[in-house]
Amino acid sequence: MNMPESEARALLAALLNGDLPDGDGRFGPFGGRFAPETLMPALSRLERKAREFFANNDACRALNEERRAWIGRPTPLTSALGLERAWGAEVWIKREDLAHTGAHKINNALGQAHLALRLGASRVVAETGAGQHGVASAAACARAGLPCTVYMGALDMERQAPNVQRMRQLGAEVVAVDKGDRTLRAATDEAFRAWVSDPEGVYYLLGSAVGPHPYPWLVRELQKVIGEEAREQFAEAAGGLPDAVFACVGGGSNAIGLFHAFLGDEAVAIFGVEAGGTGPGEGQNAASLGAGKPGVLHGSYSMLLYDDDGQIVETASISAGLDYPGVGPEHALLQAIGRVEYLSASDDQALEALAECCRLEGILPALEPAHALFAARQWARQNPGKRILIGLSGRGDKDMPTLTRHLT
Ligand SMILES: *Cc1c(COP(=O)(O)O)cnc(C)c1O
């Protein structure tokens, strides 16, 4: 999208002021609320209650206490000395892999479970693809004392059997969705349907910074703690600000959570890293920002992967968490105004970066943030001696079956 410099500057200023998303839920040209008429009142009510929630000191204090005592926040900022020597740059990693349940997704799930209680919902529904958001939702709902139903594509249930067991162990009901593509897209449709059938009693706990307004904003507000902590920890441990910040982008929640605190710092270069899969061809990757076009999916207008007939493209990535044909509207805006640059790393590059992080840091990252590690290394080699902050969104234990297949 070609945007005049003055317009780009005005949109960034509006974003930093909190004027975006606007009253229609738009981040500039992106976002909005493309949902069935029956859901509009529920979405408006959710937005109103979420704004009340964030303005309520007692509610925020209770959430912060749960973040500390149950999630284990603040997560550490680790100086990566092995990578530093190998890359010729100062490397710091923000350790969301050490958050309860092993990834950043719990920040969102816990916050929305608290919101569900305030809305007076009697039960929670969630969608899940690989199962990570389902596990986080099941755990957060158990903690909050709310029954939780997770919709999951029948095909995904076969592929991710251990996570199905984890969700059930945590007390969630897992419903197989045996229609459509039998994966995340069909599961999302079912979760929306369950919400439409009882918008007051049901709370829909959406898993990334996507969907109709207010979700992209709500999820960002719950994930921005990552960047706020990292900014403060960096200033304390290293002094000043990083030169560059990297995070992987699936739907975009961990990335927007890390980026947000740095958007106003002109000196900080920010990079989102998408799944380059096996190549640039249609259906070979999940790079919605790098290779997509604007369109509507799951309730919002953003960058998407679809073919010339308007059909959503079947995406491909070695990392289940990045394997999604869309991306949150705030990232589409940040790309359009040139504030964040979006790169990609291939399956093989992610595997290589993951192995290096294991070997040099004694940290097994998830395959998703391994994409960010690879891109950061490339950048470090072109910009020697700089200070780099990388969001390590989750741990790689869940990826052991994939790793065993590829690394032996
Ligand atoms: C789900 C997941 C992602 C991708 O989701 P975002 O919303 O883009 O953050 C990234 N990393 C890990 C570890 C995940 O589980």
The ligand as a MOL file (V3000), in Angstrom:
LIG
                    3D

  0  0  0     0  0            999 V3000
M  V30 BEGIN CTAB
M  V30 COUNTS 15 15 0 0 0
M  V30 BEGIN ATOM
M  V30 1 C 0.8050 -19.1190 19.0670 0
M  V30 2 C 2.2420 -18.7870 19.1160 0
M  V30 3 C 2.7990 -17.7840 18.3030 0
M  V30 4 C 2.0130 -17.0460 17.2500 0
M  V30 5 O 0.9560 -16.2700 17.7260 0
M  V30 6 P 1.0260 -14.6900 17.7690 0
M  V30 7 O -0.3600 -14.2770 18.0510 0
M  V30 8 O 1.5220 -14.2110 16.4350 0
M  V30 9 O 1.9730 -14.3230 18.8340 0
M  V30 10 C 4.1320 -17.4710 18.4660 0
M  V30 11 N 4.9140 -18.1370 19.3420 0
M  V30 12 C 4.4280 -19.1010 20.1300 0
M  V30 13 C 5.3410 -19.7840 21.0780 0
M  V30 14 C 3.0830 -19.4720 20.0510 0
M  V30 15 O 2.6070 -20.4540 20.8250 0
M  V30 END ATOM
M  V30 BEGIN BOND
M  V30 1 1 1 2
M  V30 2 1 2 3
M  V30 3 2 2 14
M  V30 4 1 3 4
M  V30 5 2 3 10
M  V30 6 1 4 5
M  V30 7 1 5 6
M  V30 8 2 6 7
M  V30 9 1 6 8
M  V30 10 1 6 9
M  V30 11 1 10 11
M  V30 12 2 11 12
M  V30 13 1 12 13
M  V30 14 1 12 14
M  V30 15 1 14 15
M  V30 END BOND
M  V30 END CTAB
M  END
